[in-house]
Amino acid sequence: MKRNIKVIGAVVMALTGAMYGCAKVENGFLSTQIRYVDNPIQIKRGQVQQTNPVSNDGSSAPVVYKLLDIRTADKHVHADSMFAKFDRYEWIGKFDPQKDTTIALLNTKRQKVTTPCFEFNEHTGAFTFYGTSVKVPLGTYEFDISASNQNGTKEYKNIGTITLVDEPPYHVGDGGAAWFKDGTTTSGDLGAPIVTIKKISDEGTNIILKIADQNGRYFNPSKGEIIRRGDRSDFQTYAQFHPLEKTDTSMVCNFETTPFPLLQSAYGYLIYYRIPSQFVKVDAGYAPTADPIYNVNPRFQFQIFQEGTYEVTVTIKHVNRL
């Protein structure tokens, strides 16, 4: 009896295996739940920004994505402005700040292209937006994509929205200032300078840097009232493509490419300067005496993320220009 049961069991297993062996096997898996985890997506207009890749919900690799359309979210019509083409630069080589110090050398590492303000990555589904998005109207846009793998192709209507917003295209970092007694290491703290940035124009790639005393009187770079501080990084460190222009009130540079600074120095993004003692007086109570023997050393940092012309004013506390 037991022998018959074993034989019957073996036959059933064989028939089951044969049935499954004849069934059609699905070629991979393509989820209907593909999504953007950072949706709704917010993009700072005029700044280089990349979105997160698509979450493919376990779909079988490789998956190829295609952007089908972008529409205005309010009227649901094709967003012509998103696909309008503008000139911009793209990198074609690795930039070396120690060697690529001229426009000619810089231009061997970049090329001008005419494209929409974004690129869509077919391998990840991510968007990269460029500075030319500043020319696209603010607002919210909806988009569709498709995804394809060995299973086939599926379309995903209104899979996400992109909202273009305006935010300050710059960042001010930490800084400080100190007085030093001439010829010594004796020093005292003056607190961090106040750094204000004003965008004057969308045109160009220029920074007008001014350093002022507590009453808003500008030190004169052209007459040696602002000098380098040893081997520390200064304004010119981060803008080597053009000579630094010094006027009675400012230092002006053409930084050529965003972001500024393009790369950090040994001191991060910090800019160091010294104001010699004959041009500045420290407030009573901050220096040991009223003698004109104290030079002032501000340090500050800022980043610019968008093309344009900017006025940067650095105000040093507790000092007066002489």
C-alpha positions as CSV (number, residue, x, y, z in Angstrom):
1,M,0.0,0.0,0.0
2,K,2.8,2.4,1.0
3,R,4.6,1.5,-2.2
4,N,1.4,2.5,-4.3
5,I,1.2,5.8,-2.5
6,K,4.8,6.6,-3.3
7,V,4.3,5.8,-6.9
8,I,1.1,7.9,-7.2
9,G,3.0,10.8,-5.5
10,A,5.8,10.6,-7.9
11,V,3.5,10.7,-10.8
12,V,1.6,13.7,-9.5
13,M,4.9,15.6,-9.0
14,A,6.1,14.7,-12.5
15,L,2.8,15.9,-14.0
16,T,2.9,19.2,-12.0
17,G,6.5,19.9,-13.1
18,A,5.5,19.2,-16.7
19,M,2.6,21.7,-16.4
20,Y,4.8,24.5,-15.0
21,G,7.5,23.6,-17.6
22,C,5.0,24.3,-20.4
23,A,3.8,27.7,-18.9
24,K,5.1,30.9,-20.5
25,V,7.6,32.6,-18.3
26,E,7.2,36.4,-18.0
27,N,10.2,38.4,-19.3
28,G,11.2,40.5,-16.3
29,F,9.0,42.8,-14.3
30,L,7.9,46.4,-15.0
31,S,6.0,48.0,-12.1
32,T,3.0,50.2,-12.5
33,Q,4.1,52.0,-9.3
34,I,7.3,53.8,-10.7
35,R,7.4,57.2,-9.0
36,Y,9.6,60.2,-8.1
37,V,10.2,60.1,-4.4
38,D,10.9,63.9,-4.3
39,N,7.7,64.8,-6.0
40,P,6.5,67.5,-6.0
41,I,9.9,68.7,-7.3
42,Q,11.0,72.3,-6.6
43,I,13.8,73.8,-8.7
44,K,15.6,77.1,-7.9
45,R,15.4,79.0,-11.2
46,G,18.7,80.0,-12.7
47,Q,20.7,77.5,-10.6
48,V,22.2,74.1,-11.5
49,Q,20.2,71.5,-9.8
50,Q,19.6,67.8,-10.2
51,T,16.6,65.8,-9.1
52,N,16.6,62.4,-7.5
53,P,16.4,59.3,-9.8
54,V,13.1,57.5,-10.3
55,S,12.2,54.8,-7.8
56,N,11.5,51.8,-10.1
57,D,9.7,49.7,-7.5
58,G,11.8,46.6,-8.2
59,S,11.4,46.7,-12.0
60,S,13.8,44.4,-13.8
61,A,17.0,46.2,-15.0
62,P,17.9,47.7,-17.3
63,V,15.0,50.2,-17.5
64,V,15.1,53.0,-20.1
65,Y,13.0,56.1,-19.4
66,K,11.7,58.6,-21.9
67,L,10.3,62.0,-21.2
68,L,7.0,62.3,-23.1
69,D,5.8,65.8,-22.3
70,I,5.9,68.7,-20.0
71,R,2.8,70.9,-19.6
72,T,1.7,73.9,-17.7
73,A,-0.1,72.7,-14.6
74,D,-2.8,75.4,-14.8
75,K,-3.8,75.1,-18.4
76,H,-2.5,71.5,-19.2
77,V,-0.9,72.6,-22.5
78,H,2.5,71.8,-23.8
79,A,5.1,74.0,-22.1
80,D,6.9,75.6,-25.0
81,S,9.1,77.7,-22.7
82,M,10.6,74.5,-21.1
83,F,11.7,73.3,-24.5
84,A,13.0,76.6,-25.8
85,K,16.8,76.4,-26.5
86,F,19.4,78.7,-25.0
87,D,23.1,79.0,-25.2
88,R,25.2,77.7,-22.2
89,Y,28.5,76.1,-21.5
90,E,29.0,72.4,-20.6
91,W,32.1,70.8,-19.3
92,I,34.0,68.5,-21.6
93,G,37.1,68.0,-19.5
94,K,38.2,68.1,-15.9
95,F,39.0,71.6,-14.7
96,D,42.2,72.1,-12.7
97,P,42.3,75.5,-10.9
98,Q,46.1,75.3,-10.5
99,K,46.7,75.0,-14.3
100,D,43.6,76.3,-16.1
101,T,44.1,79.9,-15.2
102,T,43.4,81.6,-18.5
103,I,40.3,81.9,-20.8
104,A,42.2,79.9,-23.5
105,L,42.8,77.0,-21.1
106,L,39.3,77.2,-19.6
107,N,37.9,77.0,-23.1
108,T,39.7,73.6,-23.7
109,K,37.6,72.2,-20.9
110,R,34.2,73.6,-21.9
111,Q,32.1,74.1,-25.0
112,K,29.1,76.1,-25.9
113,V,25.8,74.3,-26.5
114,T,22.3,75.3,-27.4
115,T,19.8,73.2,-25.5
116,P,16.6,73.5,-23.4
117,C,17.2,74.5,-19.8
118,F,17.2,70.9,-18.7
119,E,18.4,67.5,-19.5
120,F,16.5,64.2,-18.9
121,N,18.6,61.1,-18.0
122,E,17.1,58.1,-19.8
123,H,19.0,55.7,-17.5
124,T,17.8,57.2,-14.2
125,G,14.8,59.3,-15.0
126,A,16.5,62.3,-13.2
127,F,16.3,65.9,-14.5
128,T,19.3,68.3,-14.4
129,F,18.4,71.9,-14.7
130,Y,20.9,74.6,-15.7
131,G,21.3,78.3,-15.3
132,T,19.3,79.1,-18.4
133,S,16.1,78.1,-16.4
134,V,16.2,81.7,-15.3
135,K,14.6,82.5,-18.8
136,V,11.7,80.2,-18.1
137,P,8.5,81.6,-16.5
138,L,7.9,80.8,-12.8
139,G,5.2,78.3,-12.1
140,T,4.3,74.7,-11.8
141,Y,4.6,72.2,-14.6
142,E,3.4,68.6,-14.9
143,F,5.1,65.9,-16.9
144,D,4.7,62.3,-18.3
145,I,7.3,59.6,-18.8
146,S,7.5,56.1,-20.2
147,A,9.6,53.2,-18.9
148,S,10.8,50.2,-21.0
149,N,12.5,47.0,-20.2
150,Q,12.4,43.4,-21.4
151,N,8.8,43.2,-20.2
152,G,7.7,46.0,-22.5
153,T,6.8,49.7,-22.2
154,K,4.4,51.5,-19.8
155,E,3.4,55.1,-19.8
156,Y,3.0,57.2,-16.6
157,K,0.8,60.2,-17.0
158,N,1.2,63.1,-14.6
159,I,3.9,61.2,-12.7
160,G,5.1,64.4,-11.1
161,T,5.2,68.2,-11.0
162,I,8.1,70.7,-11.2
163,T,7.8,74.1,-9.7
164,L,10.3,76.8,-10.7
165,V,10.9,79.2,-7.8
166,D,13.1,82.2,-7.2
167,E,15.5,82.1,-4.3
168,P,18.6,84.2,-3.6
169,P,21.3,83.0,-6.0
170,Y,24.0,83.3,-3.4
171,H,25.1,82.1,0.0
172,V,27.1,83.9,2.7
173,G,29.2,81.8,5.0
174,D,30.9,82.3,8.3
175,G,33.7,84.8,8.7
176,G,35.6,86.9,11.3
177,A,37.9,89.8,11.8
178,A,40.8,90.7,14.2
179,W,43.2,93.5,14.9
180,F,46.9,92.7,15.0
181,K,49.6,94.9,16.6
182,D,52.1,95.7,13.9
183,G,55.0,93.3,13.8
184,T,53.6,91.0,16.5
185,T,51.2,88.2,16.9
186,T,49.2,90.1,19.5
187,S,45.6,90.3,18.4
188,G,42.0,90.8,19.4
189,D,38.6,89.9,18.0
190,L,36.4,92.3,16.2
191,G,33.5,90.0,15.3
192,A,32.4,88.7,12.0
193,P,32.0,91.3,9.2
194,I,28.5,91.9,7.8
195,V,28.4,90.7,4.2
196,T,25.6,91.9,2.0
197,I,25.0,90.9,-1.7
198,K,22.9,92.7,-4.2
199,K,22.3,91.4,-7.7
200,I,22.6,94.4,-10.1
201,S,21.9,92.6,-13.4
202,D,21.2,89.3,-15.0
203,E,23.9,90.0,-17.5
204,G,27.6,89.1,-17.3
205,T,29.6,87.2,-14.7
206,N,30.9,90.0,-12.6
207,I,31.5,90.7,-8.9
208,I,32.1,94.2,-7.5
209,L,33.7,93.7,-4.0
210,K,33.7,96.6,-1.5
211,I,35.2,96.6,2.0
212,A,33.9,99.3,4.3
213,D,34.3,100.5,7.8
214,Q,31.4,100.5,10.3
215,N,30.1,103.8,8.9
216,G,30.0,102.7,5.3
217,R,33.2,104.4,4.1
218,Y,35.0,102.2,1.6
219,F,38.7,101.4,1.8
220,N,40.6,102.2,-1.4
221,P,42.2,99.1,-3.0
222,S,44.0,101.1,-5.7
223,K,46.0,103.0,-3.0
224,G,47.0,99.9,-1.0
225,E,44.4,100.3,1.7
226,I,43.5,96.6,1.2
227,I,46.4,94.1,0.7
228,R,46.9,90.4,0.6
229,R,47.5,88.5,3.8
230,G,50.6,86.4,3.2
231,D,49.8,83.2,1.4
232,R,46.1,83.1,2.4
233,S,43.4,82.9,-0.3
234,D,42.0,86.2,-1.5
235,F,39.5,87.4,-4.1
236,Q,41.9,86.7,-7.0
237,T,42.5,83.1,-5.8
238,Y,39.0,82.2,-7.0
239,A,38.9,84.3,-10.1
240,Q,42.1,83.8,-12.1
241,F,40.7,84.1,-15.7
242,H,40.9,87.9,-15.8
243,P,43.1,90.4,-14.0
244,L,41.5,91.9,-10.9
245,E,40.5,95.5,-11.5
246,K,41.1,97.8,-8.5
247,T,39.3,101.1,-8.2
248,D,39.0,103.8,-5.5
249,T,36.2,101.9,-3.8
250,S,36.2,98.3,-5.1
251,M,37.8,95.2,-6.5
252,V,36.1,93.9,-9.7
253,C,36.4,90.4,-11.2
254,N,34.9,88.6,-14.1
255,F,34.4,85.1,-12.6
256,E,33.4,83.6,-16.0
257,T,31.6,80.5,-14.8
258,T,29.2,79.5,-12.0
259,P,29.3,78.6,-9.2
260,F,31.8,81.1,-7.8
261,P,34.1,79.9,-6.4
262,L,34.2,77.1,-8.8
263,L,36.3,75.0,-6.4
264,Q,37.6,75.4,-2.9
265,S,41.1,76.5,-2.0
266,A,43.2,75.2,0.9
267,Y,41.1,77.5,3.1
268,G,37.7,76.4,1.8
269,Y,35.9,79.4,0.3
270,L,37.4,82.0,2.7
271,I,38.8,85.3,1.4
272,Y,41.4,87.0,3.6
273,Y,42.6,90.6,3.5
274,R,44.6,93.0,5.6
275,I,44.1,96.8,6.1
276,P,47.4,98.4,7.2
277,S,47.4,100.4,10.4
278,Q,47.9,103.7,8.7
279,F,44.5,103.4,7.0
280,V,42.3,102.3,9.9
281,K,41.6,103.0,13.6
282,V,40.1,100.5,16.0
283,D,37.4,101.7,18.4
284,A,38.4,102.4,21.9
285,G,37.9,99.4,24.1
286,Y,38.7,96.9,21.3
287,A,42.4,97.7,21.0
288,P,44.7,98.1,24.0
289,T,45.6,101.7,23.2
290,A,44.6,104.5,20.8
291,D,48.0,104.3,19.0
292,P,47.9,103.9,15.2
293,I,49.7,100.5,15.4
294,Y,46.9,98.1,14.8
295,N,46.2,96.5,11.4
296,V,42.8,94.9,10.7
297,N,42.4,91.5,9.1
298,P,38.9,90.6,7.9
299,R,38.0,87.1,6.5
300,F,34.7,86.3,4.8
301,Q,33.2,83.9,2.3
302,F,30.4,83.8,-0.1
303,Q,29.2,81.8,-3.1
304,I,27.4,82.9,-6.3
305,F,25.2,80.3,-8.0
306,Q,23.8,82.2,-11.0
307,E,25.2,84.3,-13.8
308,G,24.9,88.1,-13.5
309,T,26.5,91.1,-12.0
310,Y,26.7,91.4,-8.2
311,E,27.8,94.0,-5.7
312,V,29.2,92.4,-2.5
313,T,29.8,94.7,0.5
314,V,31.8,93.6,3.5
315,T,31.4,95.9,6.5
316,I,34.0,95.6,9.3
317,K,32.6,96.3,12.8
318,H,34.3,98.6,15.3
319,V,36.8,100.2,12.9
320,N,37.0,103.5,11.1
321,R,38.8,104.4,7.9
322,L,41.5,107.1,8.2
